[in-house]
Amino acid sequence: MAIGVWISLFAYFALMIAIGIYAMRTSTSSSEDYMLGGRALSPKVAALSAGASDMSGWLLLGLPGALYVSGLASAWIGIGLFVGAFFNWVLVAPRLREQTVHYGNAITIPSFLANRFPTQALSLRTVSAIVIVVFFAVYTASGLVAGGKLFESAFAGIFNFGGLSDYAVGIVITLGVVLAYTVVGGFLAVSMTDFVQGCIMMLALVIMPAVVLFGEGGGGYAQAAQTLNEVDPTLLSWTEGLTFVGWLSAVTWGLGYFGQPHIIVRFMAIRSLKDVPTARNIGMGWMGISLIGAVSLGVFGRAYAVRNGLEIADPETIFIILSDLLFHPLITGFLYAALLAAVMSTISSQLLVSSSSLTEDFYRLFLRKEATDRECVNVGRACVVAVGLVAAVIASDPDSQVLALVSNAWAGFGAAFGPLILLSLMWSRTNGAGAIAGMVIGAVTVMVWISLGWNGSFMGGPGVYEIIPGFVAAFIAIIVVSLATSDAGEYQHISR
């Protein structure tokens, strides 16, 4: 492995840890500081933090891998996500920022739901915290799988620590660096590193497709299109071979945005309501550029591999292979850092949200009601480590697929929290009984759907993506149960 790669990677690791130390000295004196950054994020930091924590390793591994195999039909996932993210910024962001302050200055999603529906406060905090920890353990594992694949593909045979495989070493290093800055610096460290990581990710997704198309061995768009048509004419079709059910399963990924705690918590942390439109514009611009780059990488990376006789055993590693093949070691190290940035930005956000729920909604609620802020910060740090270790165990299987793990966790959160967040913010008749019913039915529907094998692939498999039945069932349950039970007057009108 060239020394230039190590220089870039170690510079990246050092920068992340330095940001964590800075954040520790700036914003870890209270629970609100450690878990929500004191609600003081600027629009650009909030926007890129939401985007980077959203996209994770699937943006550089899972999505290009799907495009590599299936062609442009897989791009419907990205289109659905873009539309869903836009409506999340429009419908949820301003209301959540305003109402979390209004309802008792809530600093976690479970505490907001408890304050919004006081008749079911204990049940809501407990159930929502369980859902968050369970699904985030799986979601975090997907990021560690991506880190493991990077080290397995890029550093094969270099590491030999106690008989550990390169894949296992990748998991250990990825988790270790994330824990270092997350445990130390909390939410502010996570958000600031997300901003830097988001910039790195976007730059990588501009550079890579351009070099693949126009660099040595690329041949330009016309040559790439000709090559793909010779391999399989459907690769450049948006609809060929895609059933209606497959298309619906792809675009409905966007429904998941309304219920992703690690994303919507950024809305709670924006410094003021008037900053939300600016953050939305920055975030959507970043997302559009990044998605176009990922789609281009998957499709044109396939053309490059065919024209140059590359054997790609695992399509999800196309970014890693081309990074090593096409660039100077210093740039290769930068591109590896971009992949790690995608992975770490999401892992850190998920660990912190899980830790916040364990601390505020279990420890402080059941074990130590009189716990001081300093004590809760320390408990939160311990919980970050604990959830990270559980995720590492889940990720230990090297045959795990990044996109599959992400899709399951994404659907679980989207169904359990999405309809509830929307209706709690926008429908005053929603009550505590309806909230509990929707959350439980949404989560259970997703888990049952997966366990029965009804969640077919988006390319037209026998099943339907589990977020569709889960989201619909939860939405209906909230409305029906709320209307069938008495209105306890839980909604508080906000005067402006």
C-alpha positions in Angstrom: 0.0 0.0 0.0 1.5 3.3 -1.1 2.5 5.8 1.6 0.3 8.5 0.0 -2.8 6.5 0.9 -1.8 6.3 4.5 -1.0 10.0 4.6 -4.4 10.9 3.4 -6.2 8.5 5.7 -4.3 9.4 8.8 -4.8 13.1 8.1 -8.6 12.4 7.8 -8.6 10.4 11.1 -6.6 13.1 12.9 -9.0 15.8 11.7 -12.1 13.9 12.9 -10.5 13.4 16.4 -9.4 17.1 16.6 -13.0 18.2 15.9 -14.2 15.9 18.7 -11.7 17.5 21.1 -12.8 21.0 20.1 -16.4 20.1 20.5 -15.7 18.6 24.0 -14.3 21.9 25.1 -17.1 23.9 23.5 -20.4 22.0 24.1 -20.6 19.1 26.5 -21.4 20.8 29.8 -25.1 19.7 29.8 -27.4 17.0 28.4 -28.8 19.5 25.9 -25.3 20.4 24.8 -24.0 16.8 24.5 -27.2 15.4 22.8 -28.4 18.4 20.8 -25.5 20.8 20.5 -27.3 23.5 22.4 -29.8 24.0 19.5 -27.2 26.2 17.8 -26.4 24.6 14.5 -25.9 27.0 11.6 -27.9 26.3 8.4 -24.9 24.9 6.4 -23.8 22.6 9.3 -27.4 21.4 9.9 -28.0 20.8 6.2 -24.8 18.8 5.5 -25.1 17.0 8.8 -28.6 15.8 8.0 -27.4 14.8 4.5 -24.2 13.1 5.5 -25.8 11.2 8.4 -28.6 10.1 6.0 -26.5 8.8 3.1 -24.0 6.5 4.9 -22.0 3.9 3.1 -24.8 2.9 0.8 -24.3 6.1 -1.2 -20.8 5.0 -2.3 -21.2 1.3 -2.0 -24.9 0.1 -2.0 -26.4 2.4 -4.5 -23.5 2.3 -7.1 -23.6 -1.5 -6.6 -27.3 -1.7 -7.4 -26.8 0.6 -10.5 -23.8 -1.6 -11.6 -26.0 -4.7 -11.6 -29.4 -3.4 -12.7 -28.7 -0.1 -14.6 -30.8 3.0 -14.5 -33.8 1.2 -13.2 -32.2 1.3 -9.8 -32.0 5.1 -9.9 -35.6 5.2 -8.9 -34.4 4.7 -5.3 -32.4 7.9 -5.5 -35.4 9.8 -7.1 -37.7 8.6 -4.3 -35.2 9.6 -1.7 -34.7 13.1 -3.2 -38.5 13.8 -3.2 -38.9 12.4 0.3 -36.1 14.5 1.6 -37.6 17.6 0.1 -40.9 17.1 1.7 -39.2 16.2 5.0 -37.6 19.6 5.0 -40.8 21.4 4.0 -43.3 19.5 6.3 -41.3 18.3 9.3 -38.3 20.5 9.7 -40.0 23.9 10.7 -42.7 22.3 12.7 -40.4 19.9 14.7 -38.0 22.8 15.4 -40.8 24.9 16.8 -42.8 22.2 18.6 -40.0 20.4 20.4 -39.2 23.7 22.1 -42.8 24.5 22.8 -43.5 21.0 24.3 -41.1 21.1 27.2 -37.9 21.8 25.3 -37.6 18.1 24.3 -34.1 17.0 23.3 -34.9 13.5 22.0 -37.7 12.2 19.8 -39.2 9.9 22.5 -39.2 12.9 25.0 -41.0 15.0 22.4 -43.6 12.4 21.8 -44.1 12.0 25.6 -44.6 15.7 26.0 -46.9 15.9 23.0 -49.0 13.1 24.3 -48.8 13.2 28.1 -51.6 10.6 28.7 -49.3 8.0 27.2 -46.0 9.6 28.2 -44.3 6.6 29.8 -45.5 4.1 27.2 -44.4 6.3 24.3 -40.9 6.9 25.8 -40.4 3.3 26.5 -41.6 1.9 23.2 -40.0 4.5 21.0 -36.7 4.1 22.8 -36.8 0.3 22.3 -37.6 0.8 18.6 -34.7 3.3 18.2 -32.1 1.1 19.9 -33.2 -2.1 18.1 -33.3 -0.7 14.6 -30.2 1.5 15.1 -28.2 -1.5 16.1 -29.0 -3.0 12.6 -28.5 0.3 10.9 -25.2 1.0 12.5 -24.1 -2.5 11.6 -24.6 -1.7 7.9 -22.1 1.1 8.2 -19.6 -1.1 9.9 -20.1 -3.7 7.1 -19.1 -0.9 4.6 -16.0 -0.1 6.6 -15.1 -3.8 6.7 -15.5 -4.1 3.0 -13.2 -1.1 2.4 -10.4 -2.7 4.4 -11.0 -6.1 2.9 -10.9 -4.8 -0.7 -8.3 -2.1 -0.4 -5.9 -3.4 2.2 -6.0 -7.2 1.5 -3.2 -9.0 3.4 -1.7 -5.9 5.0 -3.2 -6.4 8.5 -2.5 -9.4 10.7 -3.7 -8.7 14.2 -4.3 -11.7 16.3 -5.6 -13.7 13.5 -8.3 -11.1 12.6 -9.3 -10.9 9.0 -8.9 -7.6 7.0 -12.7 -7.3 7.2 -12.7 -7.6 11.0 -9.8 -5.1 11.3 -11.8 -2.7 9.2 -14.8 -2.9 11.5 -12.5 -2.4 14.6 -10.8 0.7 13.1 -14.0 2.2 11.7 -15.8 1.8 15.0 -12.8 2.9 17.1 -12.4 6.3 15.3 -16.1 7.0 15.4 -16.3 6.2 19.1 -13.3 8.4 19.8 -14.9 11.6 18.5 -18.5 10.8 19.4 -17.8 9.8 23.0 -15.6 12.8 23.5 -17.5 15.6 21.7 -21.1 14.5 21.5 -23.7 16.1 19.1 -21.6 19.1 18.2 -18.6 16.9 17.2 -20.9 14.6 15.2 -22.5 17.6 13.4 -19.2 19.3 12.6 -17.5 16.1 11.4 -20.7 15.5 9.3 -20.2 18.9 7.6 -16.6 18.1 6.7 -17.5 14.5 5.7 -20.4 15.7 3.6 -18.0 18.0 1.6 -15.6 15.2 1.1 -18.3 12.8 -0.1 -19.7 15.3 -2.6 -16.3 16.1 -4.0 -15.5 12.4 -4.4 -18.7 11.8 -6.2 -17.9 14.6 -8.7 -14.3 13.5 -9.3 -14.9 9.7 -9.7 -17.6 9.6 -12.4 -15.7 12.4 -14.4 -12.5 10.3 -14.4 -14.3 7.1 -15.2 -15.9 8.7 -18.2 -13.2 11.0 -19.5 -10.0 9.7 -18.1 -7.7 7.1 -19.6 -9.7 4.1 -20.6 -13.0 5.9 -20.3 -13.8 6.9 -23.8 -16.6 9.4 -23.0 -20.3 9.1 -22.7 -20.9 7.8 -26.2 -18.4 5.0 -25.8 -19.8 4.1 -22.4 -23.3 4.0 -23.8 -22.2 1.8 -26.7 -20.4 -0.6 -24.3 -23.5 -0.9 -22.0 -25.8 -1.5 -24.9 -23.6 -4.3 -26.0 -23.6 -5.9 -22.6 -27.3 -5.4 -21.9 -29.5 -2.8 -23.7 -31.8 -2.6 -20.5 -28.9 -1.1 -18.5 -29.6 2.4 -19.9 -33.4 2.1 -19.6 -35.3 3.6 -16.7 -38.2 1.1 -17.0 -37.1 -2.0 -18.9 -37.6 -5.1 -16.8 -39.1 -3.0 -13.9 -42.5 -4.1 -12.7 -45.0 -1.6 -11.2 -44.5 -3.3 -7.8 -40.7 -3.0 -8.2 -41.0 0.7 -9.1 -43.3 1.4 -6.2 -40.9 -0.4 -3.8 -38.0 1.8 -5.1 -39.7 5.2 -5.0 -41.3 4.6 -1.6 -37.9 4.7 0.0 -38.7 8.4 0.3 -41.4 7.7 2.8 -38.8 6.6 5.3 -37.4 10.2 5.8 -40.3 11.3 8.0 -39.3 8.8 10.7 -35.5 8.7 10.7 -34.5 9.9 14.2 -30.8 10.5 13.3 -32.0 12.9 10.5 -34.9 14.7 12.0 -32.9 15.4 15.2 -30.9 17.8 13.1 -34.1 19.8 12.5 -34.4 20.1 16.3 -30.9 21.5 16.6 -31.1 24.3 14.0 -30.4 27.6 15.8 -33.7 29.3 14.7 -36.8 28.7 12.7 -35.9 31.3 10.1 -32.8 29.3 9.2 -34.8 26.3 8.1 -35.3 27.4 4.4 -31.6 28.2 4.0 -30.7 24.8 5.4 -33.2 23.1 3.1 -31.8 24.7 0.0 -28.2 23.8 0.9 -29.2 20.3 1.9 -31.2 19.6 -1.3 -28.4 21.0 -3.5 -25.9 18.7 -1.8 -28.1 15.7 -2.1 -28.9 16.3 -5.8 -25.2 16.5 -6.7 -24.3 13.5 -4.6 -27.1 11.3 -5.9 -26.2 12.1 -9.6 -22.6 11.2 -8.8 -23.5 7.9 -7.3 -25.8 6.9 -10.1 -23.2 7.9 -12.7 -20.5 5.9 -10.8 -22.6 2.7 -10.8 -23.7 2.9 -14.5 -20.5 4.2 -16.1 -18.3 2.2 -13.7 -19.9 -0.9 -15.3 -19.0 0.3 -18.7 -15.4 1.0 -17.6 -15.0 -2.4 -16.0 -16.2 -4.2 -19.2 -14.1 -2.1 -21.6 -10.9 -2.7 -19.5 -11.5 -6.3 -18.5 -11.9 -5.7 -14.8 -13.3 -8.6 -12.7 -15.7 -7.2 -10.1 -16.6 -10.0 -7.7 -18.7 -7.7 -5.4 -20.5 -4.9 -7.3 -20.7 -2.9 -4.0 -16.9 -2.5 -4.1 -16.8 -0.7 -7.5 -15.9 2.6 -5.8 -13.0 1.0 -3.9 -11.6 -0.8 -6.9 -11.7 2.3 -9.2 -10.2 4.5 -6.5 -7.2 2.3 -6.3 -6.9 1.8 -10.0 -7.3 5.3 -11.4 -5.7 7.8 -9.0 -2.4 8.9 -7.5 -2.1 7.3 -3.9 -2.7 10.7 -2.2 -6.0 11.0 -4.1 -6.8 7.3 -3.5 -6.4 7.9 0.2 -8.7 10.9 -0.1 -11.3 8.8 -1.9 -11.0 6.1 0.8 -11.5 8.8 3.3 -14.7 9.9 1.5 -16.1 6.3 1.9 -15.1 6.3 5.5 -16.7 9.7 5.8 -20.0 8.4 4.5 -19.8 5.5 6.9 -18.7 7.4 10.0 -21.1 10.3 9.6 -24.1 7.9 9.8 -22.6 5.6 12.5 -21.8 8.5 14.8 -25.3 10.0 14.4 -27.0 6.7 15.0 -24.9 5.9 18.1 -25.6 9.3 19.6 -29.4 9.1 19.0 -29.4 5.6 20.5 -27.3 6.8 23.5 -29.6 9.8 24.0 -32.7 7.5 24.2 -31.0 5.0 26.5 -29.9 7.9 28.8 -32.9 10.1 28.8 -35.7 7.5 28.2 -34.3 4.6 30.3 -31.6 5.7 32.8 -33.1 9.1 33.8 -36.7 7.8 33.6 -36.4 4.5 35.5 -33.1 4.3 37.3 -31.9 7.8 38.3 -34.6 10.4 38.1 -32.4 12.8 40.1 -29.3 12.3 37.8 -27.3 15.4 37.2 -26.5 16.7 33.7 -22.8 15.7 34.1 -23.8 12.2 35.2 -26.1 11.8 32.2 -23.4 13.0 29.8 -21.1 10.2 31.2 -23.9 7.6 31.0 -24.5 8.7 27.4 -20.9 8.1 26.6 -21.0 4.6 28.0 -24.2 3.9 26.0 -22.5 5.0 22.8 -19.8 2.4 23.3 -22.3 -0.3 24.2 -24.5 0.2 21.1 -21.4 0.3 19.0 -20.2 -3.1 20.3 -23.6 -4.7 19.6 -23.6 -3.3 16.1 -20.1 -4.8 15.6 -21.3 -8.2 16.5 -24.2 -7.9 14.0 -21.7 -6.7 11.3 -19.3 -9.6 11.9 -20.7 -11.6 8.9 -18.5 -10.6 5.9 -21.3 -11.7 3.5 -23.6 -9.0 4.8 -25.0 -6.7 2.1 -24.9 -3.0 2.9 -28.1 -2.1 0.9 -30.1 -5.0 2.5 -29.3 -4.0 6.1 -30.0 -0.3 5.4 -33.3 -1.1 3.7 -34.6 -3.1 6.7 -33.6 -0.5 9.3 -34.9 2.3 7.1 -38.3 0.7 6.7 -38.5 0.0 10.4 -37.9 3.6 11.4 -40.0 5.0 8.5 -43.1 2.9 9.5 -42.7 3.2 13.3 -42.1 6.9 13.4 -43.0 8.5 10.0 -46.8 8.6 10.2 -46.6 9.4 13.9 -44.3 12.4 13.4 -46.3 13.7 10.5 -49.7 13.4 12.3 -48.4 14.6 15.7 -47.1 17.8 14.0 -49.9 18.4 11.6 -53.2 16.9 12.9 -54.4 18.2 16.3 -56.8 15.3 16.8 -54.0 12.8 17.2 -54.0 11.4 20.7 -51.8 9.3 22.9 -53.7 6.0 22.2 -53.4 6.5 18.5 -49.7 7.3 18.8 -49.0 4.1 20.6 -51.1 2.1 18.2 -49.4 3.5 15.2 -45.9 3.1 16.4 -46.4 -0.5 17.5 -48.3 -1.6 14.4 -45.8 0.1 12.1 -42.8 -1.6 13.7 -44.4 -5.0 14.0 -45.7 -4.9 10.4 -42.2 -4.3 9.1 -40.7 -7.1 11.2 -43.4 -9.6 10.3 -43.2 -8.7 6.6 -39.4 -9.3 6.6 -39.7 -12.5 8.7 -42.3 -14.0 6.3 -40.1 -13.2 3.3 -42.7 -10.9 1.7 -40.1 -8.1 1.1 -39.1 -8.8 -2.5 -36.4 -6.9 -4.3 -37.2 -3.6 -5.9 -36.4 -5.0 -9.3 -39.7 -6.9 -9.4 -39.2 -9.8 -6.9 -42.2 -11.6 -5.5 -42.7 -9.2 -2.6 -43.2 -5.5 -1.8 -40.8 -3.3 0.1 -41.8 -3.5 3.8 -42.0 0.2 4.3 -45.2 0.3 2.2 -47.4 -2.0 4.3 -45.8 -0.7 7.5 -46.3 3.0 6.8 -49.9 2.5 5.5 -50.9 0.3 8.5 -49.4 2.8 11.0 -51.1 5.8 9.4 -54.5 4.1 9.4 -54.0 2.9 13.0 -53.2 6.4 14.3 -56.3 7.9 12.6 -58.7 5.1 13.5 -57.7 4.8 17.1 -57.5 8.5 17.7 -61.0 9.0 16.3 -62.3 6.0 18.3 -61.0 7.3 21.6 -61.6 10.5 23.4 -59.7 13.7 22.7 -57.7 14.4 25.8 -56.8 17.9 24.8 -53.1 17.1 24.4 -52.5 19.4 21.5 -51.2 22.9 22.4 -51.9 25.7 19.9 -48.7 27.7 19.2 -49.5 31.4 18.9 -47.3 33.4 16.5 
